[in-house]
Amino acid sequence: MLSTLRIAAASAAVIAFAATSTAAFAQKKYDTGATDAEIKIGNIMPYSGPASAYGVIGKTEEAYFKMINDQGGINGRKVTFITYDDAYSPPKAVEQVRKLVESDEVLAVFNPLGTPSNTAIQKYLNAKKIPQLFVATGATKWNDPKNFPWTIGWQPSYQSEAQIYAKWLMKEKPGAKVAILYQNDDFGKDYLKGTKDGFGAKAASSIIMEESYEVSEPSIDGHIVKIKAANPDVLLIYATPKFAAQTIKKTAELGWKPLQIVTNVSISVGSVMQPAGFENAQGLLSAAYAKDGTDPQWAGDPGMKKWAAFVDKYMPGADKTDNGVVYGYGAAQTLAKVLEMCGNDLTRANLMKQAASLKDFTPDTLLPGVKINTSATDFAPIAQLQMQRFKGQKWELFGEIISGDVPSE
């Protein structure tokens, strides 16, 4: 009888052990790119080429995950961050992303930069069901969960931002004659559309000129001379950093002083305003969703203190006036949050599910009142901006936080 009881007890113990082991085993789910010890994240950046000013974003993200790893990783796993140069070239982007997926076997491609590059890799990644996570471009098309469920944006959409400029102009400068300089690709055309939508019925009478340039052009001075001849009151500069700096500098050289509004992607003090000449950038307008690392008003801000300590330790010598360092930190912090939310279910499907479940998440670097929210039907995490004016050697915020109202596709 005793031996029977012992056998029964032993059997129960074996069953209980098996059940707990199965439960523990069931809790851990991995796709290629994740293990008990590691999470592999891929990235592409223009470290060379016409948009190389953005390369600092990739360097910041790499440094951020080094910090995370030094702190013990995410849920005990170290993040291996693999980043390649695509030179802002769509064919090169495809080549590098294939390498990340097929050779490096990453779990996801995170924050790939540029509208042309992301357009080139979107179908490939969606067909393979690999997250194209928090892309570094504000094209409206990244918010299309129905047709592209594996692609999600991060920053405000270009159309939302452009609408905000048009609405501000209609209120503050009614009747102004507006000229638009834009990059001749999806990036520039999104701004063009948003501006027209923002002006609505007044678009035809307000916009007197639309001038496009190619990213392959070494200089766009000729375009600025042409726009000046039309004599607009307002110049909307929908350009990437190199060309934005050229525009600001050339208008000053011509002794021409229209009201200039520059896109948020080209507001970096270090890589745009300084090369353009601080004296030439005075009174320039834009809109922001992130804090400016050079602005003394954030000196006592807990989030920016963390950012500054990170830069000092992990990016010694980095230029704190370059807002790419702020951008990269905020994007990386968002990815870290999502990976943490995944727990032990590090499948690509769960990664996308968690990325689409952010509620009022506030990275250290976003402006007060700007929050990240996503859902299964809304893949546009940030949708708020505040107007700002360049004065001295820094941007000064003014007005209220404004929400853009571009619906998902």
N, C-alpha and C positions, 0 to 999 in steps of 0.2 A: 504493500500500500504506500509506504514511504517513498520507495523508488518511483512509483507511478506519479506521486505528487511532485517529486524532484524533476522527473522528465517533463511533467506538465509545466512546472515553473520555468524550467530551462527553455522549453519550447516557446512559452510566452515571452521570455526575455529575448530570444532570437527573433521572434516576430516583431516585438516592440523595437528592437535595434534596427531590423530591416526597414520597418515603417519610418523610423526617424531618419535613417540614412537616405531612404527614397525621398522623404520630404526635403531633406537638405539638398539632395542632388537635384530635385525638381525645381528648387528655388533658383538654381544657377542655370541661366540659359545664355548661350553664346552664339554669335555668328562669327564668321571670319573676321579677324582683327581684334578679338577680345578673348582674354583668358583670365584665370584666377589672378595673374600677376600683372597683366598689361592691357592697355587700350591703345590701339594704333589709329591715329588721326592723320589724314592727308590734307595738304593745302597747296594751292598754286598762287603765286604772286608775281607782279611785274618787277622783278629785281633789276631788270634792264629794260631798255626801250623807252618809248615816249611817255609812259606813265610810271617811270621808275621812282618818282617821288613817293609813291604808295608803298614801296618795298619795306619801309619801316614798320608797317602794320604786321607783316609776317614775322619780322624779327621780334616785335613786341609779344606776339602770341607765343612764339617759341620760348621766349624768356619767362612768360607767365606760367607756362606748363612746367618749366624747370623749377619755378618757385613752388608750384603745387606738388611736384614730386619730392622736393626737399621737405615739404610739410607732411609727407606720408602718402601722397597720391590721392585718388578719389575712391572712396570705399576700399582702401587698401591696395588699389591697383595703380601702377605708374602709367603716365600718359607718354607714349612715344609720338612726338610731333614731327611729321616728315613734310618738308616744304620744298617746292621746286619753282624755278623761274620759268614763266611762260612768255615773258617779254611783251605782254599785252597783245599777243598774237593768237587768234583763234586756232589755227592749225597746231601751234605749239602747245596750246592749252589742252587740246584733245590728246596729243601725244603724252604729255605729262600726267594727265588724269588716268589714261590707260595704264601707265606705268604704276601709279599709286594703287590702282585697283587690282591689276593682274600680276604685278611683280611684288609690290610691297604688301599687298593684301590688307588694305586699311579697312576699318569698320565704316568710316564715313569720310566724305570730302567736306571740309569745314572752311567757311569764309573765303572761297575762291573769289578773286577780285576782278571786277570789270564786266560791264554788260556784254560786250562782244564775246569774251572768253566763256562766260556762263551760258550764253546762248548756244555756243558751240558744243558744250558738254552736257547740256540739260537732257537731251533725248537719250544719250548713251547711259547716263546715270539712272534715269527713271526706268529705262528698259531693264537694267540690271538690278533694280530695286536697292540702290545704294543712296543713302541720304546725301543730298546736296544742301548742306546745312548752314543757315544764316549767311547767305551769300552777301558779299561786299559790293553791292550795287543796289540802287533804289528803283530799278525798273519795276513798273507795276506788274509785269507778267510773272514775277516770282510768287505773287499771291493768286495762285490758280490751283487750289488743292484737288479740284475735280479732275483736271487733265494732267497735272504734274504733282502727284501726291508725295513725291520724294524731294521736292524743292521748296525751301522756305527762305524768306527774306530776313533782314535784321533791321537795317536803318529805315527811316521814313521814305516813302516812295517819292520819286522825282515829280510825279504828277501832283501829289499832295502839296509838295513844297512850292511848285510853280503856281498852283492855285492860290496859295497863301500870298505870294508876291503880287499876283494880279489883283486880288481882293484888297490888299494894302494900298496899291497904286490907285485903284478906283476911289477909295475913301480919302486918301491923303493928297493925291495928285490927279484929280479928275480932269479929263481933257488932255492929259499928257500924250505926246507923240512918242511911241515906244518902238525901239529897234531891238531885234533879237539876234545875237550871235550864238550859233549852236554847233556842236560837234555832229558831223553827218553820219550818225549811227543810231542804234536804239536808245542809247543814253541821251543824246541831244534831242531826239524826236519825242521822247517821253516828256521832257521839259516843255517843248513846243506845244504839245497837246494840252498839258496841264495849264499852261498860260492862256491858251485860247478858251479852254473850259472855264477858267477863272474869270476871264473878261466877259464870257457869255455873248450876249447880243452886241456888246460894245467891241468885240475883238476886231472886226473888220475896220472900224473907224479908229481904234486905238493903236493897232500894230501897223506901222508904216513901212517896215522892212524886216525881212527874214534873211539872214546871211549865214550860210553854212561853211564849215572848213573841214578838211580831211585830217585825220590823226597822223597821217604820213607827212604832212607839210612841215618843213623845218621852222618856218615863221609864218605868223598870220597877220603881220603888219599891213599888208595890202588890203586885207578885209576891213581893217579898222579905218583906213583912209577912205575906203568906199562907203562905209557906214556913216562917217562924219559928214560926207557930202550930202547925205539925205537930211542932215540936221535934226535928229531926234532929241527930245528932252531927256529920255531915259534909255539907257543901254542895259539890256539883260544879258549877262555873260554866263552862258551855259557851256562851260568848258572845264576840262581837266586841269590840274595845277600848272603845268608848264605853259599852257596856252592862256590860262587866266592871268598869270603873271605878265606874259607878253602884252596882253590887252590893256591891263592897268597902266603898264609902263608906256605903251605907245600913245594912249589917249593923252597922257601927261605931256609927252614929247610934242604932240600936236597942239598943245595949249588948249585942248578941248575939255570942257567940264560938264558933261551930262551927269545926271544922277545915275550911278552905276550900282547894279545889284548883281552879286556873284553867287553862284551855286554853293550850297553847303559843302560839297566835296572839295571845294577849292578855297576854304577859309583858313588854311594853316598859316599861322604867322611866320613860321620858319621856312616853309617851302613855297609860299606864294607871296605874302605881303613883303617880306624882307627882300627877296630877289626883285620884286616890282618896284621897291623903294617905298619906305614908310611914308615919305612926304607925298607920294603919288596916290597912296591908298586912303588918304584922309576922307572921311564922310561916306566911304563905300558901305553898302548895306548887304546883309545876308540874313539867314535864319539859322538857329542852332537848336540841337537837342541834347548836346553834351557840354560839360563844363570845359572851360579853356584853361589849360595848365599854366598859362602866363597871367591869369587874372587874379589880382591880390584879394578879391572878395572871397575866394575859396581857400585862402591861407589857413583858416581854422576849421575848414570842412572835414569831418572825419573820413569821408570817402576819398577825398583828394589827398589827405595826409597819407592814407594807405597807398594810393597811386604813386605819390612822390617817393615814399620809402621803397616801394618796389623798383622804381626807376633807378634810384641811387644804388640799390644792392645788385639788381640783376641786369641793368643796362647802364653801367657807369659811363659817363661821357655822352649819353644820348641827349639829343636836343629837346628839352621840355617845351619849347615853343612850337614843336611839330605836332599838330593835333592827331596825326596818325598814331602817335604813342598813346593818346587818350582813347582813340577808336579801337585799336588792337586790344587794349586792356579790357574795355567794356564788352567786346565781342567774345573774347576768351573767357571772361567771367560768366557770360551767359551760357557758353558751352559747358563749363565746369558745373554750373548749376543743373543743367539738363542731364549730364552724365551721373551726377549725384542722385537725381530723381529716378534714374533707371535702376538703381539698386544693383541686384545681381542678375537682372534680365537685360543683358547687353546684346540684344538682338537689334537688327536695323529697324524692324517694325516698331519695337518699343522705343527706340531712340527718337523716331519721328513722332510717335504718340506723345512722348513727354515734351518734345520741342513744341508741340501744338497744345500744350496744357499749362502754359506759363500764366500765372495770375499776379498782376501788380508787382512783377519782379523789378527791382531797382538796382542795377549795377552801380558801383561807387561813382562812376563818371558821368551819369546822366543828370540833366538839370532837375532841380526840385519840381515835382509835379509831372515829370515825364516818366511813364511806367511802361514796362513790357507786358503785353497781353496777347495771347494767342489762343486759338481754338481750332477744332477740326475743320471749320469753315472759314477761318481767318488766319492766313499765313503772313500777315504784315505786323510784325511785333511792335514797332514804334510808329506812332501816327501823330506825334505832337511836336511842334517847333515854336521857337520864340524869336521875334525879330531882333537884330543886333546891328550896331553901327561901329565902324572902325575909327578909333580916335587915339592919337599918339602912337603907341606900339601895341595896342590891344583892342579887343572887341568889347563893346559895352552893350549889354542887353537892354531892351526897352519893350514896353507893352506887355500884353498878357501871353500866356501859353495858348497857341492856336492849334486846333485839330484840323487835319486835312480830311476830306470826306470822299476818298476814292474807293468805291466798292470793290470786292474781290471779283475776279473774272467769272 
